[in-house]
Amino acid sequence: MNKLLLDTDVVLDFFLDRQPFAEDAARILALCEKKQLQVFVTPVLISNVYYILRKLGSHNKVITHLKQLLTLVEIASIQKAEVLEALASDFVDFEDALQHFAAKSETGMQLIITRNLKDYSQSSLAVMTPSAFLKAREARGG
């Protein structure tokens, strides 16, 4: 089973129905729901998604959506070591550095799914867009 980390932009694509990206995000989450993928997010993602969605809806509605998301995904932890690695890294975006090092600390993590490939140019993990990941998976017969 693939073990991957979803970046904030992909989760927001799903929740905000951002076209044309929402469909790929929904397909990835559906694969997760079917237990065909093991998907992780970070506490940073949860906080950022809450902040953005809260501008558009009530606290209770946003919390309900996040709880539903958490029935599908796992949380990659961010400890002091990951924060220190992020601070010392060459990543331009600190949030992306935190996401990367959280993913890297998870045993067996294979890749990061994001639409912002350039932000992960320093990543030592594989990085793919949702579309490229789904196409590669289909090509493998998955």
C-alpha positions, 0 to 999 in steps of 0.5 A: 500500500502506498504511504503518502503525505498530502500537502495543504493545497490538495486538501483545500482543493477538495474542501473548496472544490477548486476546479480543475483540481478538486476531482483529483483530490477527491479521487485520492481521498476515495482511495484512502477511504477504500484502504488502498492508500495510507494518507497522512497530513500534519497538524500544520495542515489541520491548523491552516485548513481550519483557518482558511475554511473558518473564514467561509463557514461556522466553527462547527461546520469546519470542525465537522469537515475536519473530523470527517477528514480525520476518519480517512487520514493519519497524522504525521507528527511534528516533534522538536527534531522536525522543527529544528530540521525545518529551520536548518533546511534550504526550504524557502517556505517554512510550512513546506519544510515542516511538512517535508520533515514530518513526512520523512520521519514517518517510517515507509513514507514514499512521497508527498502529493502537492500541486506546488512542486517547486516548493518541494525542490529540496525534498529528499522524498519523491514529490508528485502532483495529484494528477501525476500520481493518479496517472502513474497509479493507473499505469501500474494497474492500481 
